[in-house]
Amino acid sequence: MTTPASLSVVVVTGLSGGGKASILRVLEDVGYEAVDNPPLTMLEDMVTRGNRKLALCVDTRTRGFDATLVLEALGRLRRNPALRVELVFAWANDQALQRRYTESRRRHPMAPQGRVADGIKAEQDLTAPLRENADLVIDTSELPLPALRRLIEQHYGSDPESGEARMVVNLTSFGFPRGLPPEADMVFDARFLTNPHYDAALRPYTGLDPAVRAYISADPDHDAYFDRIVALVDLVLPRFVQEGKKYATIAIGCTGGRHRSVHLIEKLAEHLAADANNGHGGTEWRTHVTHRELVREGHELADRMHRPVPRRDMVDSGEGTRPSSVQAQEA
């Protein structure tokens, strides 16, 4: 358990063009002293000599970069009880990275004289151990910059109520044709429920609308399925806390990611909020609600945080503003 006196240290790494610079800027805005690309040999000295929250960007540009050495340094720092050290890995898929480098006309640092695709592949291989050991992995492929900012503010912004680290529970709806959220810890499939898409009057609406939610709830198997989701979530989340997870993602998918999955994610968020309001004690956690396909449409309620949700053992959530179409990037 982290104490209020623990000094927060966030090490940002990842792929070139993946959003590292954007993340570092947001951390600086929320009170961290930000240092970009320090020599690896100075990493531990900078942390131990500092007395402010510190954010460091360490990547393949860093002198003497070696993923194994970075992990070893982080291991030594984490043994210091006065520090709370987290590793954030920012990445995007190959298509997004290629597009960002094409738009910016910059050379890839791993292939200054060659193809961007070769540089991307080389960097993926070089940084793979960091991604596997990261506390937080952020896919910025289609993440709007305002949503990235809110995500970082939610995770690392000041918490006036408690100095303790809290697990963040990300509740995400999605459409299966666009692929599973790569960061998901638990995935549920809602495609067997009655689909509002085939009702012409409901098709234009989403799982955020009362008429759509009532239609889905009328499915004879809806309640039994949702009860089983809740039972599993209530069982697993406390164990995630016990094992020290800082972030957990629960994803529910349907065919289009607009109706059934959105409704169930909203219902699950309501359950967590009700659990808190009913007086269950324990460590507070935070939840973050994201409707992935609605984010692509620019829906104003598709990405929310800071919906207060203490829970039986831990949680939190979110309100936000309409995301813009600007992509989170640093090509």
PyMOL commands that set and color helices and strands:
alter all, ss='L'
color gray80, all
select helices_A, chain A and resi 20-29+40-49+67-78+94-104+116-133+145-156+176-178+196-198+210-217+222-242+260-277+292-297
alter helices_A, ss='H'
color red, helices_A
select strands_A, chain A and resi 7-14+33-36+54-57+83-91+136-139+168-175+186-189+247-254+286-291+303-304
alter strands_A, ss='S'
color yellow, strands_A
deselect
rebuild
show_as cartoon
